[in-house]
Amino acid sequence: MSDWIEKVHALADGELAGKEKEEAQALVAESPEAQNELQWARLFKEQLREKVPPVGDEECWSACKSRLDALAKTRTVETFVGRYAWAFCLIFLVGIFSAATMGRMDRTRPLAGSHVASLFNGLTPFNFSGDGEAIAAVKQRVGVQPVPTGQEVRVHKLELGFVDGRPAARMVIDDGHGEMNLIVVRGVASVEGFNQRYESYSVGNFNDARAVCWPDSGCLFMLLGNREFPDLASAANQLRQGN
């Protein structure tokens, strides 16, 4: 296995820290191939956790092992399984990734709270020289411009990556009244648990911050900050002006 692939998988497993983690994150930020590998690794490991739960019934497991031992003694079965094992594995993998793909295409499925959390610790920092460059990078990643053309937004920080297999971006912006997080995720329209409404927005709380959410152009937008919902909604209205 190539050295860069090992680094990407170690990053996906959370095995890196310090300088090694920074080097791996820089590699992912600079290489589309590494970004795809990281997305695939995270999706594969997530699917394994969801689809292959640990065995909790020892009696059932013992019965399964006995049955497998009996099958192993039959030469015909051994030959058949040995000959077509690759096909069974292929069918199994196709089933997993087909389900994952359908899930990503289903915009009615809300973004889970655990995935919202990964927006703050699972994306890769992106270095930019100006606000316009940051906005262009978000558009390239998620396919939609986060703010209207010509509108000035001060961007203090930008992170890009994938969440639940979907392109995502998080910007730390300042509207003159303090910093807020503007998050854009492609291919989803709502957030799990955000069932309250304020004006045209879905609203909810995440950790110590409030958030307002709205769908636009095939993406979910979230604006989070230490403000009351009316103030966040007003900031969102100003941000969307011209869209």
C-alpha positions as CSV (number, residue, x, y, z in Angstrom):
1,M,0.0,0.0,0.0
2,S,1.3,3.5,-0.9
3,D,2.6,5.6,1.9
4,W,0.0,8.4,1.3
5,I,-2.9,5.9,1.4
6,E,-1.7,4.6,4.7
7,K,-1.6,8.2,6.0
8,V,-5.1,8.9,4.8
9,H,-6.5,5.7,6.4
10,A,-4.7,6.4,9.6
11,L,-6.4,9.9,9.6
12,A,-9.8,8.3,9.0
13,D,-9.2,6.0,11.9
14,G,-8.2,8.9,14.2
15,E,-4.7,7.4,14.8
16,L,-2.7,10.5,14.0
17,A,-1.9,13.4,16.2
18,G,0.3,16.5,16.2
19,K,2.6,17.0,13.2
20,E,1.6,13.7,11.5
21,K,-2.1,14.7,11.6
22,E,-1.3,18.1,10.2
23,E,0.7,16.5,7.4
24,A,-2.1,14.1,6.5
25,Q,-4.7,17.0,6.6
26,A,-2.5,19.1,4.3
27,L,-2.2,16.1,1.9
28,V,-5.9,15.7,1.8
29,A,-6.4,19.4,1.2
30,E,-4.0,19.5,-1.7
31,S,-4.9,16.2,-3.4
32,P,-8.4,15.4,-4.9
33,E,-7.3,11.7,-5.0
34,A,-6.5,11.8,-1.3
35,Q,-9.8,13.5,-0.6
36,N,-11.7,10.7,-2.4
37,E,-9.7,8.1,-0.5
38,L,-10.5,9.7,2.8
39,Q,-14.2,9.9,1.9
40,W,-14.3,6.3,0.9
41,A,-12.4,5.1,4.0
42,R,-14.8,7.0,6.4
43,L,-17.9,5.8,4.5
44,F,-16.6,2.2,4.5
45,K,-15.8,2.1,8.2
46,E,-19.2,3.8,9.0
47,Q,-21.0,1.2,7.0
48,L,-19.2,-1.6,8.7
49,R,-20.1,-0.2,12.1
50,E,-23.8,0.1,11.1
51,K,-24.1,-3.1,9.0
52,V,-22.0,-5.5,11.1
53,P,-23.0,-5.1,14.7
54,P,-21.1,-7.2,17.4
55,V,-22.4,-10.6,18.3
56,G,-24.4,-10.4,21.5
57,D,-26.0,-13.8,21.7
58,E,-23.3,-16.5,22.4
59,E,-25.8,-19.4,22.0
60,C,-26.8,-18.2,18.6
61,W,-23.1,-17.7,17.6
62,S,-22.2,-21.2,18.8
63,A,-25.1,-22.6,16.7
64,C,-23.9,-20.7,13.7
65,K,-20.3,-22.0,14.1
66,S,-21.6,-25.6,14.4
67,R,-23.6,-25.2,11.2
68,L,-20.5,-23.7,9.4
69,D,-18.4,-26.6,10.6
70,A,-20.9,-29.1,9.2
71,L,-20.9,-27.3,5.9
72,A,-17.1,-27.3,5.8
73,K,-17.1,-31.1,5.9
74,T,-19.0,-31.3,2.7
75,R,-16.7,-31.3,-0.3
76,T,-19.3,-30.0,-2.7
77,V,-20.1,-27.1,-0.5
78,E,-16.4,-26.3,0.0
79,T,-15.9,-26.3,-3.8
80,F,-18.9,-24.1,-4.5
81,V,-18.0,-21.6,-1.8
82,G,-14.4,-21.5,-2.8
83,R,-15.2,-21.0,-6.4
84,Y,-17.8,-18.3,-6.0
85,A,-16.6,-16.5,-2.8
86,W,-15.5,-13.5,-4.8
87,A,-19.0,-13.2,-6.3
88,F,-20.6,-13.3,-2.8
89,C,-18.2,-10.6,-1.6
90,L,-18.8,-8.5,-4.6
91,I,-22.6,-8.7,-4.1
92,F,-22.2,-7.8,-0.5
93,L,-20.1,-4.8,-1.2
94,V,-22.3,-3.6,-4.0
95,G,-25.3,-3.9,-1.7
96,I,-23.5,-1.8,1.0
97,F,-22.4,1.0,-1.4
98,S,-25.7,1.0,-3.3
99,A,-27.5,1.6,0.0
100,A,-25.0,4.3,0.9
101,T,-25.4,6.0,-2.5
102,M,-29.2,5.9,-2.3
103,G,-29.0,7.4,1.2
104,R,-26.8,10.2,0.0
105,M,-29.3,10.9,-2.9
106,D,-32.3,10.9,-0.5
107,R,-32.6,14.6,0.4
108,T,-35.6,13.7,2.7
109,R,-33.2,12.0,5.1
110,P,-32.1,14.7,7.7
111,L,-28.5,15.2,8.7
112,A,-27.9,13.3,11.9
113,G,-26.6,15.2,15.0
114,S,-23.4,13.1,15.0
115,H,-22.7,14.3,11.5
116,V,-23.2,17.9,12.6
117,A,-20.6,17.3,15.3
118,S,-18.1,16.1,12.6
119,L,-18.5,19.4,10.9
120,F,-16.4,20.9,13.7
121,N,-13.7,18.2,14.0
122,G,-13.7,16.2,10.8
123,L,-13.1,18.8,8.0
124,T,-9.7,19.9,6.7
125,P,-8.5,23.5,7.1
126,F,-8.1,25.4,3.8
127,N,-5.6,28.3,3.5
128,F,-6.8,31.3,1.6
129,S,-5.5,34.7,0.8
130,G,-8.8,36.7,0.7
131,D,-12.5,36.5,1.3
132,G,-13.2,36.0,-2.4
133,E,-10.9,33.0,-2.7
134,A,-12.6,31.4,0.3
135,I,-16.0,31.9,-1.2
136,A,-14.8,30.4,-4.5
137,A,-13.4,27.4,-2.7
138,V,-16.7,26.7,-1.1
139,K,-18.5,27.0,-4.4
140,Q,-16.1,24.5,-6.0
141,R,-16.6,22.0,-3.1
142,V,-20.4,22.1,-2.7
143,G,-21.5,23.4,-6.0
144,V,-23.2,26.6,-4.8
145,Q,-22.0,30.0,-3.8
146,P,-22.4,30.6,-0.1
147,V,-23.2,34.3,-0.3
148,P,-24.5,36.5,-3.2
149,T,-22.0,37.9,-5.7
150,G,-20.8,41.3,-4.7
151,Q,-21.7,41.0,-1.0
152,E,-18.8,41.5,1.3
153,V,-18.4,38.9,4.0
154,R,-15.3,38.7,6.2
155,V,-14.1,35.1,6.3
156,H,-11.8,34.3,9.3
157,K,-11.5,30.5,8.8
158,L,-12.5,27.9,6.2
159,E,-12.6,24.1,6.4
160,L,-13.6,21.7,3.6
161,G,-14.4,18.0,3.4
162,F,-17.2,15.4,3.5
163,V,-19.9,14.7,6.0
164,D,-21.9,11.5,5.6
165,G,-20.4,11.1,2.2
166,R,-21.6,14.6,1.2
167,P,-19.5,17.6,0.2
168,A,-19.4,20.1,3.0
169,A,-17.8,23.4,4.0
170,R,-17.6,25.4,7.2
171,M,-16.8,29.1,7.2
172,V,-16.2,31.3,10.3
173,I,-17.5,34.7,9.3
174,D,-17.9,38.1,10.9
175,D,-20.8,40.4,10.1
176,G,-19.7,43.2,12.3
177,H,-21.6,42.0,15.3
178,G,-19.4,39.0,16.1
179,E,-18.3,35.7,14.6
180,M,-20.7,33.0,13.3
181,N,-20.3,29.6,11.7
182,L,-21.8,29.3,8.2
183,I,-22.1,25.7,7.2
184,V,-23.1,24.3,3.7
185,V,-23.7,20.6,3.0
186,R,-24.6,19.3,-0.4
187,G,-27.5,16.9,-0.9
188,V,-29.5,17.3,2.3
189,A,-32.3,19.7,3.3
190,S,-32.8,19.4,7.1
191,V,-31.1,18.6,10.4
192,E,-32.3,15.8,12.8
193,G,-34.0,17.3,15.8
194,F,-34.4,20.8,14.4
195,N,-38.2,20.7,14.5
196,Q,-39.0,24.2,15.7
197,R,-39.6,27.0,13.3
198,Y,-38.9,30.7,13.3
199,E,-40.1,32.6,10.3
200,S,-38.9,30.6,7.2
201,Y,-36.1,28.8,9.2
202,S,-35.8,25.5,11.1
203,V,-34.1,26.3,14.4
204,G,-32.4,24.4,17.1
205,N,-29.4,24.2,19.5
206,F,-26.1,22.6,19.0
207,N,-23.8,22.5,22.1
208,D,-23.9,26.1,23.4
209,A,-24.9,27.7,20.1
210,R,-28.2,28.4,18.5
211,A,-28.7,27.7,14.8
212,V,-31.0,28.6,11.9
213,C,-31.2,26.3,8.9
214,W,-32.6,26.6,5.4
215,P,-32.4,24.6,2.1
216,D,-31.2,26.3,-1.0
217,S,-30.1,25.0,-4.5
218,G,-29.8,21.4,-3.3
219,C,-27.8,22.3,-0.2
220,L,-28.5,22.7,3.5
221,F,-27.3,26.1,5.0
222,M,-26.7,26.4,8.7
223,L,-25.9,29.6,10.5
224,L,-24.7,29.1,14.1
225,G,-23.8,31.7,16.7
226,N,-24.2,32.8,20.3
227,R,-27.2,34.9,19.5
228,E,-31.0,34.7,19.9
229,F,-33.0,33.1,17.1
230,P,-34.4,36.5,15.8
231,D,-30.9,37.9,15.6
232,L,-29.6,34.8,13.7
233,A,-32.6,34.9,11.4
234,S,-31.9,38.6,10.7
235,A,-28.2,37.8,10.0
236,A,-29.3,35.0,7.7
237,N,-31.7,37.3,5.8
238,Q,-28.9,39.7,5.3
239,L,-26.6,36.9,4.2
240,R,-29.1,35.6,1.6
241,Q,-29.9,39.0,0.2
242,G,-29.8,38.7,-3.6
243,N,-30.1,34.9,-3.7
